[in-house]
Each structure stands twice: as C-alpha cells, then as structure tokens.
Amino acid sequence: MMKIVMLTTLLFFGWNRWPWPTNDGDRIVGQWYSEDRNQKYEISRNGTTYSAKLVWMAEPNHPDGSPKRDENNPDPAKRQQPLLGMTVFWGLTYRNGSWIDGKTYSPKQGRTVDCSLRLRSNNELELTGSIGIVKRSRTWKRA
C-alpha cells in the first residue's frame, strides 16, 4: 500500500512539474533567427501576452568597438540604449491560432507599429507589422 501511495504522489508531483506548454500560444516561445540570420530573438510569455527581445547580433558593435545603439529613436533620451537586449515586440495575445494586437519597434526606422504573428510551420514564424492598411511581413526561423 505504501508503494502505491508513494508512486501516486511521485506521478502527481512529477506530472505537474513537467515542462508542458501551458497553452497553445506557447508554441512560439524560444529563440528565433531573423530572415537574414544576422539577429536572434528570444520570445517569452509574460502573463497572458508575448514579447521578444534581441539577444544576439552578428555585428553588435561599430568598427570602433562601441555597441550599436538605438540612434533613430524619436525619443532623444533613448538614443544611447544598446540594441542588444532591446525589446522589439510586446503585448501580443494568442487568439484562434494567431498572436495579435501587439506592437513592434524597428530601430532602423525608429518607429513603433502594430504587429501580429502566425506560425507558418513549427519552424517558421511570420511577423507582420502594419500601419493602417500598409503591411510588411518578415519570416523568422527557429534557432
């Protein structure tokens, strides 16, 4: 009898600690390469929303060795922050197979726009930024 109680207890506690995704939206959690493979992003879930930050760059520094910074940010106070570690999209919620209602920031343009995501396959993620009816999509590959 004691063996059965111990086995049941181990199975119960082990099952609850197993790293199962807590919902279907967690399929995007992890690391992804940009289309040109020059950057890598880490997507995470924060409560009920998803965000990504830049975690690796092929060329994180200028030729003089100084880190590349957010030089095009419309807020002058933020122009000195390094690109590496920057949050590039946030606020996405998972609904009906897509991640929607988020924002993405492009350091190249210094602009924040609406964004959405959808998995094209288990290893391909389509990120779409939009301003009104104008849309632009990029495909990231799972790292």
Backbone torsions as a table, in degrees:
resi	resn	phi	psi	omega
1	MET	NA	-42.5	-179.4
2	MET	-61.8	-37.7	179.0
3	LYS	-63.7	-39.4	-179.7
4	ILE	-66.6	-42.8	178.9
5	VAL	-62.7	-44.7	179.9
6	MET	-64.4	-44.2	-180.0
7	LEU	-62.9	-44.3	178.3
8	THR	-61.3	-43.8	178.9
9	THR	-62.6	-45.8	179.4
10	LEU	-62.8	-43.0	179.0
11	LEU	-63.7	-43.9	-179.2
12	PHE	-62.2	-51.3	-177.7
13	PHE	-71.5	-35.5	177.1
14	GLY	-66.2	-41.3	179.9
15	TRP	-63.6	-41.6	-179.1
16	ASN	-69.1	-23.1	-179.4
17	ARG	-96.3	-5.6	179.6
18	TRP	-64.1	141.8	-174.8
19	PRO	-78.8	53.0	175.9
20	TRP	-72.2	142.1	172.8
21	PRO	-60.4	139.0	-177.6
22	THR	-79.1	-19.2	173.7
23	ASN	-158.5	169.6	-177.3
24	ASP	-62.6	-27.6	-179.8
25	GLY	-63.7	-22.5	-178.5
26	ASP	-71.9	-1.7	179.3
27	ARG	-62.5	-21.1	180.0
28	ILE	-91.1	-9.8	-178.3
29	VAL	-63.6	132.8	-179.9
30	GLY	136.8	-163.0	-176.9
31	GLN	-104.9	142.5	-175.5
32	TRP	-137.1	141.2	174.4
33	TYR	-92.3	145.6	173.7
34	SER	-66.5	169.5	-179.5
35	GLU	-53.9	-43.2	-178.4
36	ASP	-88.8	2.1	178.5
37	ARG	62.5	20.2	178.3
38	ASN	-90.9	-8.6	177.9
39	GLN	-138.0	153.8	173.6
40	LYS	-128.2	137.8	-177.0
41	TYR	-119.7	146.9	176.6
42	GLU	-110.7	116.5	177.6
43	ILE	-96.7	134.4	178.8
44	SER	-138.3	161.8	176.1
45	ARG	-101.8	133.5	177.6
46	ASN	-121.7	93.7	-174.8
47	GLY	70.0	-111.8	-178.7
48	THR	-106.7	3.1	-179.1
49	THR	-120.2	164.1	-178.5
50	TYR	-119.2	146.9	178.5
51	SER	-145.8	167.0	178.1
52	ALA	-140.2	145.7	174.1
53	LYS	-127.7	154.3	179.2
54	LEU	-78.6	117.5	-175.6
55	VAL	-112.3	-12.2	180.0
56	TRP	-154.7	141.8	175.4
57	MET	-135.0	139.8	176.8
58	ALA	-61.5	-37.1	179.1
59	GLU	-130.7	83.0	-176.9
60	PRO	-77.6	-12.9	-175.6
61	ASN	-121.5	155.8	171.5
62	HIS	-74.2	166.1	179.0
63	PRO	-54.7	-28.2	179.5
64	ASP	-81.4	0.8	177.9
65	GLY	93.9	-9.2	179.0
66	SER	-76.4	144.8	-178.9
67	PRO	-66.5	144.5	174.6
68	LYS	-67.7	137.2	-174.4
69	ARG	-122.7	169.8	-178.1
70	ASP	-80.1	62.6	-171.1
71	GLU	-66.3	-21.7	-177.8
72	ASN	-98.5	8.1	-179.0
73	ASN	-62.5	133.6	179.4
74	PRO	-65.9	-19.0	177.4
75	ASP	-93.6	108.4	-177.8
76	PRO	-54.7	-29.4	-179.7
77	ALA	-68.0	-20.0	-178.0
78	LYS	-99.8	-1.6	-175.6
79	ARG	-69.8	-15.1	179.6
80	GLN	-94.3	-5.5	-179.2
81	GLN	-74.0	137.2	-180.0
82	PRO	-65.7	149.5	176.5
83	LEU	-68.8	-40.0	-179.6
84	LEU	-63.9	124.5	-178.1
85	GLY	96.4	-6.1	-177.4
86	MET	-73.2	141.0	173.0
87	THR	-78.2	126.1	-175.9
88	VAL	-106.8	-23.2	167.6
89	PHE	-147.9	156.2	-174.7
90	TRP	-159.6	164.1	172.7
91	GLY	77.4	11.3	-179.3
92	LEU	-76.8	136.8	175.1
93	THR	-115.6	145.3	-178.8
94	TYR	-89.0	127.1	179.0
95	ARG	-152.0	123.9	174.2
96	ASN	52.4	44.4	174.6
97	GLY	86.6	1.6	179.1
98	SER	-133.4	159.7	175.5
99	TRP	-108.1	119.0	-168.4
100	ILE	-131.6	172.7	172.8
101	ASP	62.0	33.7	178.0
102	GLY	-105.3	-178.5	176.0
103	LYS	-126.4	146.5	174.2
104	THR	-131.3	145.0	-179.8
105	TYR	-115.1	131.3	176.9
106	SER	-108.0	111.0	178.2
107	PRO	-63.2	-30.0	179.9
108	LYS	-62.2	-42.2	-179.9
109	GLN	-95.5	-16.2	-175.4
110	GLY	65.9	37.6	-173.1
111	ARG	-131.9	142.0	173.8
112	THR	-107.2	130.7	-179.2
113	VAL	-134.7	167.3	175.1
114	ASP	-67.5	149.9	177.1
115	CYS	-146.6	161.2	174.8
116	SER	-146.4	161.3	179.0
117	LEU	-131.4	152.9	169.1
118	ARG	-151.6	143.8	176.9
119	LEU	-80.9	123.3	174.8
120	ARG	-82.8	-32.5	173.6
121	SER	-156.1	-179.8	179.8
122	ASN	-60.6	-24.9	-175.8
123	ASN	-115.0	7.9	178.5
124	GLU	-131.1	127.2	-178.2
125	LEU	-120.9	126.6	178.7
126	GLU	-99.4	119.7	178.0
127	LEU	-104.1	122.8	-179.5
128	THR	-118.4	123.6	174.2
129	GLY	-103.8	143.6	-177.9
130	SER	-145.7	144.0	171.0
131	ILE	-124.5	106.3	-175.3
132	GLY	63.1	-124.2	-179.3
133	ILE	-93.5	-5.1	179.1
134	VAL	-84.3	122.6	-177.9
135	LYS	-127.0	148.6	175.7
136	ARG	-140.0	131.1	-177.2
137	SER	-117.5	149.5	175.1
138	ARG	-131.2	150.0	177.3
139	THR	-112.7	124.7	175.9
140	TRP	-102.4	149.1	178.0
141	LYS	-110.3	140.6	179.0
142	ARG	-63.4	135.3	-179.7
143	ALA	-80.8	NA	NA
